Amino acid sequence: MIESIDKKEASKEALGIALDRISQGLERVIRQRNENENTERTYIKETPILQNLDLSKEISEEDYQEKKGKLQKEVADLMYEFYEKGISQVLVFEGVDAAGKDGAIERLIKEVDPRLYTVYGISAPSKEELAHHHLWRFYTKLPKDGYVSIFSRSWYGRVMVERVEGFAKVKEWERAYEEISDMEKEIYDHDSPVIKFFVTIDKDEQLRRFEDRKRDPDKQYKITDEDWRNRKKWDQYIEAMDEMLEKTNHDYAPWVIVGSNQKKYARIKVMEEYIRIAKEHLKKLEK
């Protein structure tokens, strides 16, 4: 409270208080930024996840064709059941470059009513998005009740590409594990399943797919200089991905790791796992 009998003195006092508060705020921001420069970490790496994954699994063409249509129909029926019950769903697809995320999404939703879902291809944040908390742009894309949001790349960019490429400071991406987990728990507490797929291939298979894209005029748009630059940091990305999978795998938002050296196997695996998790979620809600 400021006495206002003398307006000039009151104005001076108000200005002085405002300057003090601004100064305190600037000091706090500077202190936080200095803390963010600290790169010392206490994380102890557990057993590698991706390096120990069996990527040799395959499916025959006959089995693929036999299963694909039936699974796509079951996926469509399940998504409509969620719609009728007013339950939203969030699906996340992450993985190694050229692993086949978009192909898996395309097969998953092949028979689904397109009015029920939106697929978001996530790229670098815009100027407006950078002016907000890093999760803000994803909150705005969460689905209405009964609908589905599918993210081809997602909020996990914070702890992968932004970590490896230095777009986020250590303190920023370190605290993101908890921020992301909290957001996913909020979605789950709204009775919505959070189903996360990590699609991966080995380094040799990635090179083969990169070269194939470079040779094929119809696929050249899929390969960029950035893809080749990222490949040079393969080990750094695998390390970041391993830590991400370990720290953000929760009962309410589990990771499904899908080996995709054979794309057809991966596409069937994604559909089967979606059906399994979606059915389990509906059963939980019935209790």
C-alpha positions as CSV (number, residue, x, y, z in Angstrom):
1,M,0.0,0.0,0.0
2,I,1.3,3.5,-0.9
3,E,0.1,6.7,0.6
4,S,-1.2,8.9,-2.3
5,I,-1.7,12.3,-0.5
6,D,1.4,13.6,-2.3
7,K,1.1,12.2,-5.8
8,K,4.7,13.0,-6.8
9,E,6.1,11.2,-3.7
10,A,3.7,8.3,-4.3
11,S,4.8,8.0,-7.9
12,K,8.5,8.0,-6.9
13,E,7.9,5.4,-4.3
14,A,6.0,3.2,-6.7
15,L,8.7,3.6,-9.3
16,G,11.4,2.7,-6.8
17,I,9.5,-0.5,-5.8
18,A,9.0,-1.5,-9.4
19,L,12.7,-1.0,-10.2
20,D,13.6,-3.1,-7.1
21,R,11.3,-5.9,-8.3
22,I,12.7,-5.8,-11.8
23,S,16.3,-5.9,-10.5
24,Q,15.5,-8.9,-8.3
25,G,13.9,-10.6,-11.3
26,L,16.9,-10.0,-13.5
27,E,19.2,-11.3,-10.8
28,R,17.1,-14.5,-10.6
29,V,17.2,-15.0,-14.3
30,I,20.9,-14.5,-14.5
31,R,21.5,-16.8,-11.6
32,Q,19.3,-19.5,-13.3
33,R,21.2,-19.1,-16.6
34,N,24.5,-19.4,-14.8
35,E,23.3,-22.6,-13.2
36,N,22.2,-23.9,-16.6
37,E,25.8,-23.6,-17.8
38,N,26.8,-26.3,-15.3
39,T,27.3,-29.5,-17.4
40,E,28.3,-31.8,-14.6
41,R,25.8,-34.8,-14.4
42,T,25.1,-37.4,-11.8
43,Y,23.2,-39.8,-14.1
44,I,24.6,-43.4,-14.1
45,K,23.8,-45.3,-17.3
46,E,21.9,-48.6,-16.8
47,T,22.1,-51.5,-19.2
48,P,21.9,-50.3,-22.8
49,I,18.5,-50.7,-24.3
50,L,18.7,-50.2,-28.0
51,Q,22.1,-51.8,-28.5
52,N,20.8,-55.1,-27.0
53,L,17.6,-55.1,-29.2
54,D,17.0,-58.0,-31.5
55,L,16.4,-56.4,-34.9
56,S,16.4,-59.6,-36.9
57,K,12.7,-60.4,-36.6
58,E,10.7,-60.7,-39.8
59,I,7.4,-61.8,-41.2
60,S,6.6,-63.5,-44.4
61,E,4.7,-61.7,-47.2
62,E,1.9,-64.3,-46.9
63,D,1.5,-63.7,-43.1
64,Y,1.8,-60.0,-43.6
65,Q,-1.0,-59.8,-46.1
66,E,-3.2,-62.2,-44.0
67,K,-2.8,-60.2,-40.8
68,K,-2.8,-56.6,-42.1
69,G,-6.4,-56.2,-43.2
70,K,-7.8,-57.9,-40.0
71,L,-5.7,-55.8,-37.8
72,Q,-6.6,-52.6,-39.6
73,K,-10.3,-53.4,-39.2
74,E,-9.8,-54.1,-35.5
75,V,-7.9,-50.8,-35.0
76,A,-10.7,-48.9,-36.8
77,D,-13.3,-50.6,-34.6
78,L,-11.4,-49.8,-31.4
79,M,-10.9,-46.1,-32.3
80,Y,-14.6,-45.8,-33.0
81,E,-15.4,-47.4,-29.7
82,F,-13.2,-44.8,-27.9
83,Y,-15.0,-42.1,-29.9
84,E,-18.4,-43.4,-28.8
85,K,-17.3,-43.5,-25.2
86,G,-15.8,-40.0,-25.4
87,I,-12.3,-41.1,-24.6
88,S,-9.4,-39.3,-26.3
89,Q,-6.2,-41.0,-27.2
90,V,-2.6,-39.7,-27.7
91,L,-0.2,-41.7,-29.8
92,V,3.5,-40.9,-30.1
93,F,5.9,-42.1,-32.7
94,E,9.6,-41.5,-32.2
95,G,12.7,-43.3,-33.4
96,V,15.8,-43.4,-35.5
97,D,15.9,-41.5,-38.8
98,A,14.5,-43.6,-41.7
99,A,13.1,-46.2,-39.3
100,G,9.7,-46.1,-40.8
101,K,7.6,-44.1,-38.4
102,D,5.3,-42.5,-41.0
103,G,4.8,-45.8,-42.8
104,A,3.7,-47.5,-39.6
105,I,1.3,-44.6,-38.9
106,E,-0.2,-44.8,-42.4
107,R,-0.9,-48.6,-42.0
108,L,-2.3,-48.1,-38.5
109,I,-5.0,-45.6,-39.5
110,K,-5.7,-47.0,-43.0
111,E,-9.3,-48.0,-42.2
112,V,-10.0,-45.4,-39.5
113,D,-12.6,-42.7,-40.1
114,P,-10.3,-39.7,-40.9
115,R,-12.7,-37.4,-38.9
116,L,-11.5,-39.1,-35.7
117,Y,-7.8,-38.4,-35.8
118,T,-5.2,-35.7,-36.6
119,V,-1.6,-36.6,-37.4
120,Y,0.9,-33.9,-36.4
121,G,4.3,-34.0,-38.1
122,I,6.5,-32.1,-35.6
123,S,9.4,-30.0,-36.8
124,A,11.5,-27.2,-35.3
125,P,9.5,-24.8,-33.1
126,S,8.3,-21.5,-34.6
127,K,9.3,-18.1,-33.3
128,E,6.0,-17.9,-31.4
129,E,6.4,-21.3,-29.9
130,L,10.0,-20.5,-28.8
131,A,8.5,-17.7,-26.7
132,H,6.6,-20.2,-24.6
133,H,7.4,-23.2,-22.4
134,H,8.7,-26.0,-24.7
135,L,5.6,-28.1,-24.0
136,W,3.1,-25.3,-24.8
137,R,2.9,-26.2,-28.5
138,F,2.0,-29.7,-27.7
139,Y,-0.7,-28.9,-25.2
140,T,-2.5,-27.0,-27.9
141,K,-2.6,-30.1,-30.1
142,L,-4.1,-32.5,-27.5
143,P,-7.4,-34.0,-28.8
144,K,-10.9,-33.3,-27.8
145,D,-12.7,-36.1,-26.0
146,G,-13.3,-39.0,-28.3
147,Y,-10.7,-38.0,-30.8
148,V,-7.1,-39.1,-31.4
149,S,-3.9,-37.0,-31.8
150,I,-1.0,-38.8,-33.4
151,F,2.4,-37.3,-33.2
152,S,5.1,-38.1,-35.7
153,R,8.0,-36.9,-33.5
154,S,6.9,-35.1,-30.4
155,W,7.9,-33.4,-27.1
156,Y,10.8,-35.9,-26.9
157,G,12.8,-33.7,-29.2
158,R,13.8,-31.8,-26.1
159,V,15.8,-34.7,-24.8
160,M,17.0,-36.0,-28.2
161,V,17.8,-33.5,-30.9
162,E,17.8,-30.4,-28.7
163,R,20.1,-32.3,-26.3
164,V,22.5,-33.6,-28.9
165,E,22.6,-30.5,-31.1
166,G,23.0,-28.1,-28.2
167,F,19.7,-26.3,-28.7
168,A,18.8,-26.8,-25.0
169,K,21.2,-26.4,-22.0
170,V,21.9,-29.4,-19.8
171,K,19.6,-28.1,-17.0
172,E,16.8,-27.5,-19.5
173,W,16.8,-31.0,-21.1
174,E,17.5,-32.7,-17.8
175,R,14.4,-31.3,-16.1
176,A,12.4,-32.1,-19.2
177,Y,12.2,-35.8,-18.3
178,E,10.1,-34.9,-15.3
179,E,8.1,-32.2,-17.1
180,I,7.2,-34.7,-19.9
181,S,6.3,-37.4,-17.5
182,D,4.1,-35.0,-15.6
183,M,2.3,-33.9,-18.8
184,E,1.7,-37.6,-19.8
185,K,0.4,-38.3,-16.3
186,E,-2.1,-35.4,-16.7
187,I,-3.3,-36.9,-20.0
188,Y,-3.6,-40.3,-18.5
189,D,-5.5,-39.0,-15.5
190,H,-8.1,-37.6,-17.9
191,D,-8.7,-41.3,-18.7
192,S,-6.9,-41.0,-22.0
193,P,-4.2,-43.6,-23.0
194,V,-0.8,-42.4,-23.9
195,I,0.7,-45.0,-26.3
196,K,4.3,-44.4,-27.3
197,F,6.1,-46.3,-30.1
198,F,9.9,-46.1,-30.6
199,V,10.7,-47.4,-34.0
200,T,14.4,-48.3,-34.6
201,I,16.8,-49.9,-37.0
202,D,20.6,-50.5,-37.0
203,K,23.2,-48.3,-38.4
204,D,23.8,-50.4,-41.5
205,E,20.1,-50.5,-42.4
206,Q,19.8,-46.8,-42.0
207,L,22.7,-46.3,-44.5
208,R,21.0,-48.6,-46.9
209,R,17.7,-46.6,-46.7
210,F,19.5,-43.3,-47.0
211,E,21.3,-44.5,-50.1
212,D,18.0,-45.8,-51.5
213,R,16.4,-42.5,-51.0
214,K,19.3,-40.6,-52.6
215,R,19.0,-42.8,-55.8
216,D,15.2,-42.9,-56.1
217,P,13.7,-39.6,-57.5
218,D,10.4,-40.4,-55.8
219,K,12.1,-40.6,-52.4
220,Q,14.7,-37.9,-52.6
221,Y,12.5,-35.5,-50.7
222,K,12.9,-37.7,-47.7
223,I,16.6,-37.3,-47.4
224,T,18.3,-34.0,-46.4
225,D,21.7,-32.8,-45.4
226,E,20.5,-32.7,-41.8
227,D,19.9,-36.5,-42.0
228,W,23.5,-37.1,-43.0
229,R,24.8,-34.7,-40.2
230,N,22.7,-36.5,-37.6
231,R,24.0,-39.9,-38.8
232,K,27.6,-38.7,-37.9
233,K,26.3,-38.4,-34.3
234,W,24.8,-41.8,-34.2
235,D,26.4,-42.8,-30.9
236,Q,25.3,-39.6,-29.2
237,Y,21.8,-40.0,-30.4
238,I,21.6,-43.6,-29.3
239,E,22.9,-42.6,-25.8
240,A,20.3,-39.8,-25.6
241,M,17.5,-42.2,-26.8
242,D,18.5,-44.9,-24.3
243,E,18.3,-42.4,-21.4
244,M,15.0,-41.1,-22.7
245,L,13.5,-44.6,-22.9
246,E,14.7,-45.5,-19.4
247,K,13.5,-42.3,-17.7
248,T,10.1,-41.9,-19.4
249,N,8.9,-45.4,-19.4
250,H,5.9,-45.5,-17.0
251,D,2.9,-47.7,-16.3
252,Y,0.7,-44.8,-17.4
253,A,2.7,-44.1,-20.5
254,P,4.8,-47.1,-21.6
255,W,7.2,-47.3,-24.5
256,V,6.7,-49.9,-27.1
257,I,10.1,-50.5,-28.8
258,V,9.6,-51.7,-32.4
259,G,12.5,-53.2,-34.4
260,S,12.1,-52.1,-38.0
261,N,14.9,-53.6,-40.0
262,Q,12.0,-55.3,-41.8
263,K,9.3,-52.6,-42.3
264,K,6.4,-55.1,-42.6
265,Y,7.2,-56.8,-39.3
266,A,7.3,-53.3,-37.6
267,R,3.9,-52.3,-39.1
268,I,2.2,-55.5,-37.9
269,K,3.9,-55.1,-34.5
270,V,2.6,-51.5,-34.1
271,M,-1.0,-52.5,-34.9
272,E,-0.9,-55.5,-32.6
273,E,0.6,-53.4,-29.7
274,Y,-1.9,-50.6,-30.2
275,I,-4.8,-53.1,-30.1
276,R,-3.4,-54.8,-26.9
277,I,-2.8,-51.5,-25.0
278,A,-6.1,-49.9,-26.1
279,K,-8.1,-53.0,-25.0
280,E,-6.3,-53.1,-21.7
281,H,-7.1,-49.4,-21.2
282,L,-10.8,-49.9,-21.8
283,K,-10.9,-52.8,-19.3
284,K,-9.3,-50.6,-16.7
285,L,-11.9,-47.9,-17.1
286,E,-14.7,-50.5,-16.7
287,K,-13.5,-51.4,-13.2
